[in-house]
Amino acid sequence: MGDWVSCSVGANFTPHIITVNSGEYTPLYTPLETKDKEKNLSSGWISTSQIMEEEGRFEAEVTEVQAWWNSERFKLTRRPYSARDVVAL
């Protein structure tokens, strides 16, 4: 299997493991990957307000998908996953 992994897509990926102990504070920073990259490049991080804005967009999309699924077209459809699971993909 080692030979297969070494020639697979992503074989050069190095995982970054962060250990967070129970009760430990972890700031809500994520690497910058937005359209405002140049604007915020100096900090390299997304601000708390940007995170809250993204969470708001996420929740709005979850609501939209759930409303679509609640339509007459899908009334007999049963899914083993939630709208939140789908939007998170």
N, C-alpha and C positions, 0 to 999 in steps of 0.2 A: 504494500500500500504506500510505502514511503516514496517509491518511484512515481506512483500515480500522483501523489500530492505535489511533488516537486515540479511537475510539468503542468499542473492544473491552473486554471485561471485563478488569480488571487493567491498563488502560492507564496508570493513575496510579501504578503500582508503580515504586519507585525501587530498583534493585538495589544491594546493598552489596558491594563487592569488597574482599577482604582479600588482600594479597599476602604469601605466606609463602615465604621463601627457603630453599633447601636447608640442612638442619642447624639451622635456627632453632627455638628453643623456642616452643611454643604451648601455653598452659595449657588444661586440659580444662574450660572453662567454657562453658555454654550459657545462653541466656536462660531464666528460670524459667517453666515451663509445666506445673506439677503441681498436684495437689489441695491441697498444702501452701503455696499461693501466699501467703496471709495470714501464715502462720508465718514464711516466709522473705523476705517482701517487703522487709524492711530491707536485705538484702544484694542482692537482685535476681538472684542467681546460684545455681545448683545446686552443692552441695558434691560433692567427689570421691566420698564414700560413696554419695550419691544416684545418681551416674553409674554406679558399680559395681553398685548394686542394679538399675538399669534395664538394664544390660548382662546381668545374670543373668536377668532376666525375658525379655529378648530371646532369649538362648540357650535357655532353657526352652521358649519358644514355637517356636523353630526345631526343636528335638528333637521336640516334639509334632506339628508338621506333617509332619516326615520320617517319624515312626512311622505316622501316618495314611496317608501315601503308600505306605508299605511293606506296607500291609494287602492282603489277597487281592483286594479290590475293584479296586485300581489296579495289579495286578501286570503288566499289559500296556501300561500308560500310559507314554509317554516324554515327558519335558518338556525344553524347551531352557533351562530356568531352574531354579534351586535353591530349596529350602525357605527358605534365608536370603534370597534375592531376594524371595520372596513376603512373608515376615514384615517385611522392611524397607519394604514399601510402606505 
